[in-house]
Amino acid sequence: MNKLVLAAALTAAASTAFAGNMSAPVMEAPVVVEETASSSGGALVPLLVLAVVAAFAAD
């Protein structure tokens, strides 16, 4: 009976000793988001729409 209790105790101790992962933790690089502000890019679409409307109005 003592050998059974000792075997159970050693098994429980051995299974909890290797609970973690042996590889080193990997740190991910931070993501940097850069906003680009362009004044001509925001005005380009309305100017194109205005040019198309003016072309249809001229006909």
N, C-alpha and C positions, 0 to 999 in steps of 0.2 A: 504494500500500500504506500509506503514511503517513497519507493522508486517511481510510482505513478504520479504522486504529487510533485516530486522533484522534476520529472519529465514535463509535466504540464507547466510548471513555473518557468523552466528553461525555455520551453517553446514560446510562451507568452513574452518573455524577455527578448528572445531572439527576433520575433516578428515585429516588435515595436522599435528595435534598434535600427532596422533598415527601412523605415517608413518613408524616408525622403528620397529625392532624386540625387544621383551622384554628379550630374552635370552642373556646370556653373550657370548662374542665372544670366539671362540675356536681356540687356537693356536696349530698348528700341530708341532710335534717334527721334528727337522731337520734330514735328511737322511744322514748317514755317510757311505761312500763306502770305503772299505779297499782293496787295491790291494795286492795280495800275489805274491811274486816273488820266484820262485823255479827253481834252475838251473837244477835239475834232471828231473823235469817235462817237460821242453822244449827239453831235449836231449833224452828222453825216446822213443818218436815216431821215430825219425830217426834211433836210434839204433835197434829198432824192425824191421824196414824196411830193414836195412842192414843185420840183421840176417836172415830174410826170403829170401833175394836175395842170400845170401851166401849158404843157405840150398838148393835152387834150382840150384845154380851153381855147387854144389858138386855132384849132381846126374848125 
